[in-house]
Amino acid sequence: MSYADQVFINMCRDILENGASTEGEKVRPKWEDGSAAYTIKRFGVVNRYDLAREFPALTLRRTALKSCMDEILWIYQKKSSNIHDLNSHIWDQWADETGSIGKAYGYQIGVESRYKEGMMDQMDRVLYDLKENPYSRRIMTNTYVFADLSEMHLYPCAYGVTYNVTKQPGEEKLRLNMVLNQRSQDVLAANNWNVCQYAILLMMVAQVSDMVPGELLHVIADAHIYDRHVDIVKELIARPSYEAPKVRLNPEIRDFYAFTTEDLLVEDYVTGPQIKDIPIAV
């Protein structure tokens, strides 16, 4: 069993057994047929993954790792909020006729601000600080910008990333760790997707900073299972699981802006069958 499987199974069981239901309450999300989408939820879920131990991919079902990376590149490398720059259709329902999702996600990462060192956007600032001041406690990005919320077609769910560097005894290179803050998460549809995305981002940033990837701490304020997902989740967590895949990056890439999805190398990824046509509440 991969460690990610173990974490996911325990989290889902905890939500199903100890969570609070929103059934009958006033909720915003709706199903495609217009009915209210209720959830069973847990507040303040915190999961920890050590990338030095293994890559945190589920084996209960397959997570599309290259698509995960493509979306991360869309946000943090291309700094785009236009779906025409993305190779999946994840955000299509929120895009306007031009393909834009408004001033969301990549748009915010690409907004430049003035520092005493000069003009930099959020991602360039992260890369600069990890090179020039790696022990800074201020290395972070944020896409939940209140002034622009009215111009976002959706509010960011995974919104805040904090980088933190440690020196482990006996290790030659510094270790790069990450905290991912998420205000809300559809556990079935998005949990391992987000975990794998930010694990890959951590790996990329560590590599170009001449560090090794360390821990990913995932903090979810509202971790929920939708009412129409309960039976799917119960079937999923009852499945057999396998060893974690081997996931690495092309070691030749030393520039964050040079990565492509072809530089993600995945071996021995054995999984259960995919779950198709998961209903998504909007």
C-alpha positions in Angstrom: 0.0 0.0 0.0 1.3 3.4 -0.9 1.5 6.0 1.9 -0.9 8.2 0.0 -3.5 5.4 -0.1 -3.2 5.0 3.6 -3.7 8.7 4.2 -6.6 8.9 1.8 -8.4 5.9 3.2 -8.0 7.1 6.8 -9.2 10.6 5.8 -12.3 9.3 4.0 -13.2 7.0 6.8 -12.9 9.9 9.3 -15.1 12.1 7.2 -17.8 9.4 6.7 -17.8 8.3 10.3 -17.2 11.6 12.2 -18.1 14.3 9.7 -20.9 16.9 9.9 -23.6 16.9 7.3 -24.9 20.0 5.5 -28.1 18.2 4.3 -31.1 20.5 4.5 -28.9 23.6 5.0 -28.5 26.6 2.7 -25.6 25.6 0.4 -24.2 27.3 -2.7 -23.2 24.3 -4.9 -25.7 22.7 -7.2 -25.8 19.4 -9.2 -26.3 19.6 -13.0 -30.0 18.9 -12.5 -30.3 22.0 -10.2 -30.7 20.2 -6.9 -28.6 21.2 -3.9 -25.3 19.5 -3.5 -24.9 18.5 0.2 -21.7 17.3 1.8 -20.3 15.4 4.8 -17.4 17.5 6.0 -14.5 17.7 8.4 -12.9 20.9 9.5 -9.2 21.3 9.6 -7.8 18.2 7.9 -4.0 18.1 7.9 -2.0 15.5 5.9 1.7 15.2 5.7 3.7 13.5 2.9 7.5 13.0 2.8 8.7 13.1 -0.8 12.1 11.8 0.4 10.2 8.6 1.2 7.9 8.2 -1.8 5.8 10.1 -4.3 2.3 10.6 -2.9 0.2 9.1 -5.7 -2.9 7.0 -5.1 -2.9 3.5 -6.4 -6.6 2.8 -5.5 -7.2 4.6 -8.9 -5.0 6.3 -11.3 -4.1 10.0 -11.0 -3.2 11.6 -14.3 0.3 12.8 -13.3 1.2 14.6 -16.5 -2.1 16.4 -16.5 -1.4 17.4 -12.9 1.9 18.8 -14.0 0.4 20.6 -17.0 -2.0 22.5 -14.8 0.8 23.5 -12.4 2.8 24.7 -15.3 -0.3 26.7 -16.5 -0.5 28.5 -13.2 3.1 28.9 -12.0 5.1 28.8 -15.1 2.9 30.2 -17.9 1.0 32.3 -15.3 -2.1 32.0 -17.3 -5.8 32.1 -16.6 -6.9 31.2 -20.1 -7.9 27.7 -20.8 -6.4 27.8 -24.3 -3.0 27.6 -22.6 -4.1 24.4 -20.8 -4.2 20.9 -22.3 -7.1 19.6 -20.3 -10.8 20.7 -20.0 -10.9 21.0 -16.2 -11.7 24.7 -16.1 -13.9 24.9 -19.3 -17.2 25.4 -17.5 -15.8 28.5 -15.8 -14.3 30.1 -18.9 -15.9 32.9 -20.9 -16.0 33.1 -24.7 -12.3 34.2 -24.9 -11.2 31.2 -22.7 -10.5 33.4 -19.7 -11.4 32.5 -16.1 -10.8 36.0 -15.0 -8.2 37.3 -12.6 -7.7 33.9 -11.0 -4.8 31.5 -10.4 -2.0 32.1 -12.9 -3.1 35.8 -13.4 -2.3 36.5 -9.7 1.1 34.6 -9.8 2.1 36.8 -12.7 1.3 40.2 -11.2 4.5 42.1 -10.6 5.2 44.0 -7.4 8.0 46.3 -6.4 10.6 45.0 -3.9 13.8 46.7 -2.9 15.5 44.3 -5.2 13.3 45.3 -8.2 10.1 44.3 -9.9 9.2 40.6 -9.6 6.1 38.5 -9.8 5.3 35.9 -7.1 7.0 32.9 -8.7 10.1 34.8 -9.6 10.3 36.1 -6.0 10.1 32.5 -4.7 13.0 31.5 -7.0 15.0 34.6 -6.1 14.7 34.1 -2.4 15.5 30.4 -2.5 18.7 31.3 -4.2 19.6 34.5 -2.3 18.0 34.0 1.1 16.9 30.3 1.5 16.3 30.5 5.2 13.8 33.3 4.8 10.4 32.6 6.5 8.6 34.8 3.9 8.9 32.6 0.8 5.3 32.2 -0.3 2.6 32.7 -3.0 -1.0 33.6 -2.7 -3.8 33.6 -5.3 -6.7 34.6 -3.0 -6.5 38.4 -3.6 -9.6 40.0 -2.2 -9.4 43.1 -4.4 -9.8 40.9 -7.5 -12.4 38.3 -6.3 -15.2 40.0 -8.2 -13.2 39.6 -11.4 -12.5 35.9 -10.8 -15.0 33.4 -12.4 -14.3 31.1 -9.4 -12.5 31.7 -6.1 -9.2 29.7 -5.7 -9.5 26.6 -3.6 -5.8 25.7 -3.2 -4.7 29.3 -2.7 -1.6 29.6 -0.6 1.9 28.0 -0.8 4.7 28.5 1.8 8.2 27.2 1.2 10.5 26.4 4.0 14.1 25.2 3.9 15.7 22.8 6.4 19.2 21.3 6.8 18.9 17.6 7.7 21.7 16.0 9.7 24.0 14.0 7.3 22.5 15.5 4.1 24.7 17.5 1.8 21.9 19.5 0.2 19.3 21.6 1.8 15.8 20.2 1.9 12.9 22.2 0.5 9.5 21.8 2.3 6.1 23.1 1.4 2.8 24.0 3.1 -0.2 24.0 0.8 -3.3 25.8 2.2 -6.7 25.0 0.7 -9.9 26.6 1.8 -12.2 23.8 0.4 -11.8 20.4 -1.2 -14.0 17.9 -3.0 -12.1 14.9 -1.6 -13.2 12.4 -4.3 -12.6 14.5 -7.3 -9.6 16.6 -6.2 -7.7 15.4 -3.2 -5.0 13.3 -4.8 -4.9 15.6 -7.9 -4.0 18.5 -5.7 -1.5 16.5 -3.6 0.3 15.2 -6.8 0.2 18.7 -8.4 2.0 20.4 -5.5 4.4 17.5 -5.0 5.5 18.0 -8.6 5.8 21.8 -8.0 7.9 21.1 -4.9 10.1 18.8 -6.9 10.6 21.3 -9.7 11.4 24.2 -7.4 13.7 22.1 -5.4 15.6 20.9 -8.4 16.2 24.3 -9.9 17.2 25.6 -6.5 19.8 22.9 -6.1 17.9 21.4 -3.1 16.1 18.1 -2.5 12.3 17.8 -2.0 11.2 17.2 1.5 7.8 17.3 3.2 4.5 18.5 1.7 2.1 19.6 4.4 -1.5 19.8 3.1 -3.9 21.9 5.2 -7.6 21.7 4.2 -10.1 24.0 6.0 -13.2 22.2 4.7 -12.6 18.6 3.4 -15.8 17.2 2.2 -17.5 14.2 0.4 -20.5 15.1 -1.6 -23.8 13.2 -1.1 -23.7 11.7 -4.5 -20.0 10.6 -4.0 -20.5 8.6 -0.8 -21.1 5.2 -2.4 -18.2 5.8 -4.9 -15.9 6.6 -2.0 -16.9 3.6 0.0 -16.1 1.3 -3.0 -12.9 3.1 -3.7 -11.4 2.8 -0.2 -12.3 -0.9 -0.1 -10.1 -1.7 -3.1 -6.7 -3.4 -2.9 -3.8 -1.0 -3.2 -0.2 -1.2 -4.5 3.2 0.2 -4.0 3.8 3.9 -4.8 5.2 4.6 -8.3 8.6 6.0 -8.9 8.3 9.6 -10.1 11.2 11.8 -11.0 12.1 14.8 -13.1 14.6 15.1 -16.0 17.7 16.0 -14.1 19.1 18.1 -16.9 16.5 20.8 -16.3 17.9 23.6 -14.2 15.6 26.4 -15.2 12.0 26.4 -13.8 10.7 27.9 -17.1 12.2 25.2 -19.2 10.1 22.3 -17.7 7.6 20.5 -19.8 5.4 17.6 -19.0 7.8 15.4 -21.0 10.3 16.0 -18.2 8.1 14.1 -15.7 9.3 10.5 -15.6 6.9 7.9 -14.1 7.7 4.2 -13.6 5.9 1.2 -12.0 2.6 3.0 -11.6 0.2 0.1 -10.9 -3.4 1.1 -10.0 -7.0 0.0 -9.7 -9.5 0.9 -12.4 -10.3 4.6 -13.1 -13.7 5.9 -11.9 -15.4 7.5 -14.9 -18.1 10.2 -15.0 -17.8 11.5 -11.4 -20.6 14.0 -11.0 -19.2 17.5 -10.2 -21.1 20.1 -8.2 -20.8 23.7 -9.4 
